[in-house]
Amino acid sequence: MKYTQEEVMQYVEEEDVKFIRMAFCDIHGRARNVAVMADELPRAFTHGVAFDASAIPGFDGEVRSDLLLHPEPSTLTELPWRPHTGRVAHMFCDITHPDGTPYAADSRRILRDAAEYAERLGYAFSFGSEMEFYLFKLDERGNPTKEPYDRAGYMDVAPEDKGENVRREICLTLEQMGIRPESSHHESGPGQNEIDFRYSEPLTAADHAILLRSVVKTIAAQSGLLADFSPRPLPEHDGSGMHINISAKKDGGELPPTALIPGLMERAAEMTVFLNPCENSYERLGRDKAPAYVTWSEQNRSQLIRVPAATGEFRRVELRSPDSMANPYLAYALLIYACLDGIQRRLPLPPSADFNTFLAEASLLEGYRKLPASLAEAIRLAESSEFIREKLPAAVIDVYCGRKA
């Protein structure tokens, strides 16, 4: 349900909401918030809530340290794990300077701008993420270990799959928050799990990705476990990705998935540092079904891009390189721009690579471009990209390319 300011005020009063979390993300996609009391909500809507940007890595320094959070009423949701007496609600916020001008490094606004740009051209994009994560045990002092919660494998069932009840609680909690997960199952690695979302419009999809990480970590902690979204927490086992499903309409009509592929392939390498932003990301790519080459194919899970077997509104492309260290707002924004770049320039669809890239002879792979093999290489490609400089603010590029903490 999408709320207005007036409906939010009524909801807060009628449902005994005492605290409202004003939520936002830093440049890296890490969730941040400040909680205000319910009677501060009118001021938050009218004037915003100030915070010290100098304390957020990558945000402005001490010289211009004051920024304001402006809650977006349509994103109101209750946090079900908090007490029902004196409830806690959550809203995502826009970030501005004190004079009201938008903050350039507000990644949620960057995605909104990308979606609005697409709409002006007659395009509407949808995204759905597939989020993988590991569950690890804690030691007797409550500190995290690298011991997986179970030794189950892909789509195993209980009792081998001990994560079944944890996933159930996660999905029920999301449902209480008005978020509908599509499916969940045990993944290939020991203690590895996956939760998938149905497609939604870009901003909602990114909001849901952020909330999922919070919910998973909260429910895991309540179960005496640690949820780990890092790309490759166990070197000897499968890495965890954030596969991104993309579909689009033009003037209300469905675009064929193949229309999106040329732009994605053209810009894949130079976007990689924003989709795979940490050193550990590159220990995953090129291993265990995580792509290394800029290729596409129907259904083939060894490719960067695959077109799953689906019909009608569920036709889409699946980008398999991103991981959950990515900021979903920046990732989805760049993917929108890349798809449109390919469409506007009428880039041809490259031939499909209908073979297993992990088992192929080196001679068969010689003609294909590779994704960056390291964070340093990904940074170099982003720094030299005119496309990246045009689509993202310099402040964001500086952070991801290591020029700003």
JOHUVEN-V180122 format. One line per field, one symbol per residue. phi: phi as a letter, one per 30 degrees, with the letter a starting at -180 (. if undefined). A space follows every 50 residues. Layout:
phi: ???
This chain:
phi: .ccceddddddeddchdcbbddcabdddjddbabccdedddeddddcjcd bddddcejdddddbddbbccdcddcebdcdddedcidccbbdbdcbdedj ddddcddddededdddddddcjcbcbbbccccacccdcddciddbccddb cdbdhdbddddddedddedddddedddiccddaaadcdddicbbbccdda deddddeddddeeddeddddddcibccbcddbdcecbedccbdccbbacb hjcdddeddcdeddddcedddeddcbcbededdcdibhicdbcdbbadid dccdbbcddabhdcdaccccddbdddddddddddddddededdddhdddd edccadddcddeddcedcdcdecadddddddddccdedddcbdedddedd cicad
